[in-house]
Amino acid sequence: MEEAVCVVAGGGNGLGRAAALELADNGARVVVNDLGCEVDGTGSDAAVPEAVAEEIREAGGEAIAHHGDVSDFGYAESLIGDTVDEYGRVDFVCNFAGILRDGISYKLSEEDWREVVETNLTGQFAPLRAAAKHWREASEVAGEDGFDRQRSYLAVSAGAARGSLGQANYAAAKAGILGMVRTVSNELVRSNVRVNALIPNGYTRMTETVPEEHRPYTEAEMPPERVAPLVAYLASEAAEDVTGCTLYAGGDRVGVFSDPAMDAVGVNPDGWTLESLSKHFREDVASDVDLSRTESYL
Protein backbone atom coordinates (compact mmCIF):
# COMPACT_ATOMS: atom_id res chain seq x y z
CA MET A 1 0.00 0.00 0.00
CA GLU A 2 3.01 2.32 0.21
CA GLU A 3 2.13 5.62 -1.48
CA ALA A 4 -0.95 4.19 -3.20
CA VAL A 5 -3.49 6.97 -3.77
CA CYS A 6 -6.87 6.13 -2.25
CA VAL A 7 -10.11 8.09 -2.34
CA VAL A 8 -12.52 7.36 0.49
CA ALA A 9 -15.97 8.77 -0.23
CA GLY A 10 -18.14 9.13 2.85
CA GLY A 11 -14.94 9.01 4.87
CA GLY A 12 -15.98 11.44 7.57
CA ASN A 13 -17.68 9.05 9.97
CA GLY A 14 -18.11 5.42 10.96
CA LEU A 15 -17.04 2.80 8.45
CA GLY A 16 -15.61 5.35 6.02
CA ARG A 17 -13.49 7.02 8.67
CA ALA A 18 -12.20 3.64 9.85
CA ALA A 19 -11.28 2.72 6.27
CA ALA A 20 -9.47 6.01 5.69
CA LEU A 21 -7.39 5.55 8.84
CA GLU A 22 -6.60 1.92 7.98
CA LEU A 23 -5.46 2.81 4.47
CA ALA A 24 -3.27 5.60 5.81
CA ASP A 25 -1.82 3.32 8.50
CA ASN A 26 -0.70 1.02 5.70
CA GLY A 27 1.10 3.79 3.86
CA ALA A 28 -1.54 5.03 1.43
CA ARG A 29 -2.06 8.67 0.56
CA VAL A 30 -5.73 9.33 1.29
CA VAL A 31 -8.29 11.76 -0.10
CA VAL A 32 -11.12 11.97 2.43
CA ASN A 33 -14.43 12.95 0.87
CA ASP A 34 -17.57 13.73 2.83
CA LEU A 35 -20.53 16.08 2.55
CA GLY A 36 -20.68 16.34 6.32
CA CYS A 37 -24.43 15.83 6.42
CA GLU A 38 -26.71 14.24 8.99
CA VAL A 39 -27.83 10.61 8.65
CA ASP A 40 -30.96 11.78 6.78
CA GLY A 41 -28.88 13.75 4.28
CA THR A 42 -29.63 17.22 5.59
CA GLY A 43 -26.93 19.78 6.26
CA SER A 44 -23.34 20.11 5.10
CA ASP A 45 -20.09 20.64 7.00
CA ALA A 46 -16.64 20.81 5.39
CA ALA A 47 -15.05 20.35 8.81
CA VAL A 48 -16.11 16.67 8.86
CA PRO A 49 -13.73 15.34 6.16
CA GLU A 50 -11.06 17.80 7.23
CA ALA A 51 -11.09 16.39 10.78
CA VAL A 52 -10.33 12.88 9.47
CA ALA A 53 -7.62 14.16 7.11
CA GLU A 54 -6.05 16.07 10.00
CA GLU A 55 -6.19 12.95 12.19
CA ILE A 56 -4.23 11.07 9.52
CA ARG A 57 -1.66 13.84 9.18
CA GLU A 58 -1.17 14.06 12.94
CA ALA A 59 -0.42 10.33 12.96
CA GLY A 60 2.29 10.87 10.36
CA GLY A 61 0.27 9.98 7.28
CA GLU A 62 -0.57 11.94 4.15
CA ALA A 63 -4.15 13.06 3.50
CA ILE A 64 -6.27 15.85 2.12
CA ALA A 65 -9.97 16.58 2.55
CA HIS A 66 -12.45 17.03 -0.29
CA HIS A 67 -15.89 18.36 0.64
CA GLY A 68 -18.87 17.60 -1.59
CA ASP A 69 -21.78 15.41 -2.70
CA VAL A 70 -20.69 12.35 -4.71
CA SER A 71 -24.19 11.95 -6.20
CA ASP A 72 -23.47 15.13 -8.19
CA PHE A 73 -21.79 14.03 -11.43
CA GLY A 74 -19.88 17.29 -11.79
CA TYR A 75 -18.55 17.06 -8.26
CA ALA A 76 -17.58 13.40 -8.74
CA GLU A 77 -15.53 14.39 -11.78
CA SER A 78 -13.78 17.09 -9.77
CA LEU A 79 -13.06 14.67 -6.91
CA ILE A 80 -11.21 12.31 -9.24
CA GLY A 81 -9.64 15.13 -11.24
CA ASP A 82 -8.37 16.99 -8.17
CA THR A 83 -6.93 13.76 -6.80
CA VAL A 84 -4.99 13.21 -10.03
CA ASP A 85 -3.83 16.85 -9.99
CA GLU A 86 -2.64 16.46 -6.38
CA TYR A 87 -1.01 13.04 -6.55
CA GLY A 88 -0.68 12.21 -10.24
CA ARG A 89 -2.83 9.08 -10.06
CA VAL A 90 -5.77 7.27 -8.42
CA ASP A 91 -5.24 3.66 -7.38
CA PHE A 92 -8.34 2.92 -5.33
CA VAL A 93 -11.75 4.40 -4.66
CA CYS A 94 -14.06 3.13 -1.93
CA ASN A 95 -17.45 4.67 -1.36
CA PHE A 96 -19.25 4.65 1.98
CA ALA A 97 -21.52 7.63 1.24
CA GLY A 98 -25.14 6.99 2.18
CA ILE A 99 -28.20 8.29 3.98
CA LEU A 100 -31.32 6.88 5.63
CA ARG A 101 -34.92 8.05 5.46
CA ASP A 102 -36.93 5.08 6.62
CA GLY A 103 -40.64 4.57 6.16
CA ILE A 104 -43.18 1.86 5.43
CA SER A 105 -43.70 1.64 1.65
CA TYR A 106 -47.29 2.88 1.61
CA LYS A 107 -46.33 5.89 3.70
CA LEU A 108 -42.95 6.67 2.12
CA SER A 109 -42.88 10.10 0.51
CA GLU A 110 -41.71 10.69 -3.04
CA GLU A 111 -38.98 12.97 -1.74
CA ASP A 112 -37.64 10.38 0.70
CA TRP A 113 -37.62 7.72 -2.02
CA ARG A 114 -35.80 9.92 -4.51
CA GLU A 115 -33.27 11.36 -2.04
CA VAL A 116 -32.23 7.96 -0.69
CA VAL A 117 -31.94 6.35 -4.13
CA GLU A 118 -30.08 9.37 -5.46
CA THR A 119 -27.54 9.39 -2.63
CA ASN A 120 -27.07 5.65 -2.19
CA LEU A 121 -27.18 4.48 -5.81
CA THR A 122 -26.40 7.45 -8.04
CA GLY A 123 -23.84 8.43 -5.39
CA GLN A 124 -22.06 5.15 -6.12
CA PHE A 125 -22.27 5.37 -9.90
CA ALA A 126 -21.14 8.99 -10.36
CA PRO A 127 -17.64 8.56 -8.84
CA LEU A 128 -17.35 5.09 -10.41
CA ARG A 129 -18.04 6.61 -13.82
CA ALA A 130 -15.51 9.38 -13.19
CA ALA A 131 -12.84 6.95 -12.00
CA ALA A 132 -13.57 4.50 -14.84
CA LYS A 133 -13.21 7.25 -17.42
CA HIS A 134 -9.87 8.31 -15.93
CA TRP A 135 -8.59 4.73 -15.69
CA ARG A 136 -9.61 3.90 -19.25
CA GLU A 137 -7.75 6.91 -20.57
CA ALA A 138 -4.73 6.21 -18.35
CA SER A 139 -4.59 2.58 -19.46
CA GLU A 140 -4.55 3.65 -23.10
CA VAL A 141 -1.66 6.00 -22.37
CA ALA A 142 0.17 3.20 -20.55
CA GLY A 143 -0.07 1.15 -23.73
CA GLU A 144 1.14 -2.43 -23.91
CA ASP A 145 3.03 -2.19 -20.63
CA GLY A 146 -0.25 -1.44 -18.81
CA PHE A 147 -0.61 -0.11 -15.29
CA ASP A 148 2.15 -0.65 -12.76
CA ARG A 149 -0.61 -2.13 -10.57
CA GLN A 150 -4.32 -2.85 -10.95
CA ARG A 151 -6.76 -0.11 -10.06
CA SER A 152 -9.74 -0.87 -7.83
CA TYR A 153 -13.21 0.46 -7.02
CA LEU A 154 -15.16 -0.76 -3.99
CA ALA A 155 -18.87 0.07 -3.86
CA VAL A 156 -20.48 -0.29 -0.45
CA SER A 157 -23.84 -2.03 -0.32
CA ALA A 158 -25.66 -3.31 2.78
CA GLY A 159 -27.45 -6.33 4.16
CA ALA A 160 -30.66 -4.42 3.43
CA ALA A 161 -30.18 -5.44 -0.22
CA ARG A 162 -31.89 -8.72 0.74
CA GLY A 163 -34.89 -6.76 2.01
CA SER A 164 -35.38 -4.72 5.15
CA LEU A 165 -38.67 -3.74 6.77
CA GLY A 166 -39.35 -0.01 6.48
CA GLN A 167 -36.43 0.56 4.10
CA ALA A 168 -37.79 0.01 0.59
CA ASN A 169 -35.81 3.00 -0.71
CA TYR A 170 -32.54 2.05 1.00
CA ALA A 171 -32.89 -1.66 0.13
CA ALA A 172 -33.61 -0.89 -3.53
CA ALA A 173 -30.54 1.34 -3.80
CA LYS A 174 -28.27 -1.14 -2.06
CA ALA A 175 -29.50 -4.02 -4.23
CA GLY A 176 -28.97 -1.86 -7.30
CA ILE A 177 -25.31 -1.48 -6.34
CA LEU A 178 -24.81 -5.25 -6.70
CA GLY A 179 -26.13 -5.28 -10.27
CA MET A 180 -24.01 -2.25 -11.08
CA VAL A 181 -20.86 -3.93 -9.78
CA ARG A 182 -21.45 -7.14 -11.73
CA THR A 183 -21.89 -5.10 -14.90
CA VAL A 184 -19.04 -2.62 -14.55
CA SER A 185 -16.55 -5.24 -13.36
CA ASN A 186 -16.98 -6.93 -16.75
CA GLU A 187 -16.66 -3.64 -18.60
CA LEU A 188 -13.39 -2.68 -16.90
CA VAL A 189 -11.58 -6.00 -16.56
CA ARG A 190 -9.68 -5.44 -19.81
CA SER A 191 -8.48 -2.10 -18.45
CA ASN A 192 -6.93 -3.93 -15.48
CA VAL A 193 -9.49 -2.45 -13.07
CA ARG A 194 -11.17 -4.41 -10.29
CA VAL A 195 -14.73 -3.58 -9.22
CA ASN A 196 -16.26 -5.18 -6.12
CA ALA A 197 -19.10 -4.65 -3.67
CA LEU A 198 -18.83 -4.76 0.10
CA ILE A 199 -21.62 -5.60 2.53
CA PRO A 200 -20.21 -4.39 5.86
CA ASN A 201 -21.54 -4.94 9.34
CA GLY A 202 -20.49 -2.47 11.99
CA TYR A 203 -21.89 -0.04 14.53
CA THR A 204 -22.36 3.41 12.98
CA ARG A 205 -24.59 6.49 13.17
CA MET A 206 -27.11 4.53 11.12
CA THR A 207 -27.21 1.84 13.79
CA GLU A 208 -28.13 4.50 16.31
CA THR A 209 -31.30 5.34 14.37
CA VAL A 210 -32.67 2.00 15.60
CA PRO A 211 -34.20 2.18 19.11
CA GLU A 212 -31.61 0.95 21.58
CA GLU A 213 -33.65 -2.05 22.67
CA HIS A 214 -33.82 -3.27 19.05
CA ARG A 215 -30.22 -2.70 17.97
CA PRO A 216 -28.63 -5.93 16.74
CA TYR A 217 -25.31 -5.28 18.47
CA THR A 218 -23.29 -2.75 20.43
CA GLU A 219 -20.31 -0.75 19.24
CA ALA A 220 -18.04 -2.92 21.38
CA GLU A 221 -19.40 -6.06 19.72
CA MET A 222 -19.17 -4.78 16.12
CA PRO A 223 -16.74 -1.86 15.90
CA PRO A 224 -16.42 -0.28 12.43
CA GLU A 225 -12.65 -0.72 12.65
CA ARG A 226 -13.10 -4.49 12.11
CA VAL A 227 -14.39 -3.83 8.58
CA ALA A 228 -11.44 -1.67 7.52
CA PRO A 229 -8.78 -4.40 6.99
CA LEU A 230 -10.80 -6.01 4.18
CA VAL A 231 -11.10 -2.59 2.54
CA ALA A 232 -7.31 -2.22 2.69
CA TYR A 233 -6.86 -5.73 1.31
CA LEU A 234 -9.10 -4.95 -1.68
CA ALA A 235 -7.07 -1.80 -2.30
CA SER A 236 -3.78 -3.67 -2.16
CA GLU A 237 -1.87 -5.64 -4.76
CA ALA A 238 -2.56 -8.77 -2.71
CA ALA A 239 -6.12 -8.69 -4.12
CA GLU A 240 -5.00 -8.89 -7.75
CA ASP A 241 -7.78 -10.24 -10.01
CA VAL A 242 -10.38 -10.25 -7.20
CA THR A 243 -13.23 -8.60 -9.10
CA GLY A 244 -16.97 -8.81 -9.65
CA CYS A 245 -17.48 -10.11 -6.11
CA THR A 246 -19.85 -9.22 -3.30
CA LEU A 247 -17.87 -9.48 -0.08
CA TYR A 248 -18.67 -9.34 3.63
CA ALA A 249 -16.79 -7.95 6.61
CA GLY A 250 -18.00 -7.56 10.17
CA GLY A 251 -16.68 -8.42 13.61
CA ASP A 252 -14.40 -11.44 13.35
CA ARG A 253 -15.75 -12.59 9.98
CA VAL A 254 -15.04 -11.93 6.32
CA GLY A 255 -16.74 -13.76 3.49
CA VAL A 256 -17.92 -13.94 -0.10
CA PHE A 257 -21.59 -13.95 -1.10
CA SER A 258 -22.88 -16.11 -3.93
CA ASP A 259 -24.40 -14.44 -6.96
CA PRO A 260 -28.14 -14.91 -7.61
CA ALA A 261 -28.83 -18.38 -8.94
CA MET A 262 -31.96 -20.23 -9.99
CA ASP A 263 -33.16 -22.55 -7.23
CA ALA A 264 -35.40 -24.65 -9.44
CA VAL A 265 -36.47 -24.91 -13.06
CA GLY A 266 -39.29 -26.64 -14.90
CA VAL A 267 -39.42 -27.28 -18.64
CA ASN A 268 -42.57 -27.82 -20.69
CA PRO A 269 -41.82 -28.52 -24.37
CA ASP A 270 -45.10 -26.92 -25.46
CA GLY A 271 -44.72 -23.88 -23.21
CA TRP A 272 -46.58 -23.17 -20.00
CA THR A 273 -50.23 -22.28 -19.50
CA LEU A 274 -52.12 -21.11 -16.46
CA GLU A 275 -53.62 -24.58 -16.16
CA SER A 276 -50.29 -26.43 -16.35
CA LEU A 277 -48.59 -24.01 -13.96
CA SER A 278 -51.45 -24.36 -11.49
CA LYS A 279 -51.04 -28.13 -11.65
CA HIS A 280 -47.24 -28.45 -11.65
CA PHE A 281 -45.53 -25.32 -10.32
CA ARG A 282 -45.72 -26.01 -6.57
CA GLU A 283 -45.56 -29.81 -6.62
CA ASP A 284 -43.07 -30.41 -9.42
CA VAL A 285 -41.13 -27.31 -10.39
CA ALA A 286 -40.62 -25.79 -6.95
CA SER A 287 -41.24 -28.76 -4.69
CA ASP A 288 -37.96 -28.26 -2.79
CA VAL A 289 -38.12 -24.47 -2.67
CA ASP A 290 -39.59 -22.25 0.04
CA LEU A 291 -42.05 -19.99 -1.76
CA SER A 292 -43.11 -17.95 1.28
CA ARG A 293 -39.99 -16.01 2.17
CA THR A 294 -41.12 -12.79 3.81
CA GLU A 295 -40.06 -13.64 7.36
CA SER A 296 -36.43 -14.02 6.33
CA TYR A 297 -36.34 -10.36 5.33
CA LEU A 298 -37.69 -8.90 8.57
Secondary structure, 3 states (H helix, E strand, C coil): CCCCEEEEECCCCHHHHHHHHHHHHCCCEEEEEECCCCCCCCCCCCHHHHHHHHHHHHCCCEEEEEECCCCCHHHHHHHHHHHHHHHCCCCEEEECCCCCCCECHHHCCHHHHHHHHHHHHHHHHHHHHHHHHHHHHHHHHHHHHCCCCCEEEEEECCHHHHCCCCEHHHHHHHHHHHHHHHHHHHHHHHHCEEEEEEEEECCCCCHHHCCHHHCCCCCCCCCHHHCHHHHHHHHCHHHCCCCCCEEEEECCEEEECCCCCCCCCCCCCCCCCHHHHHHHHHHHHCCCCCCCCHHHHC
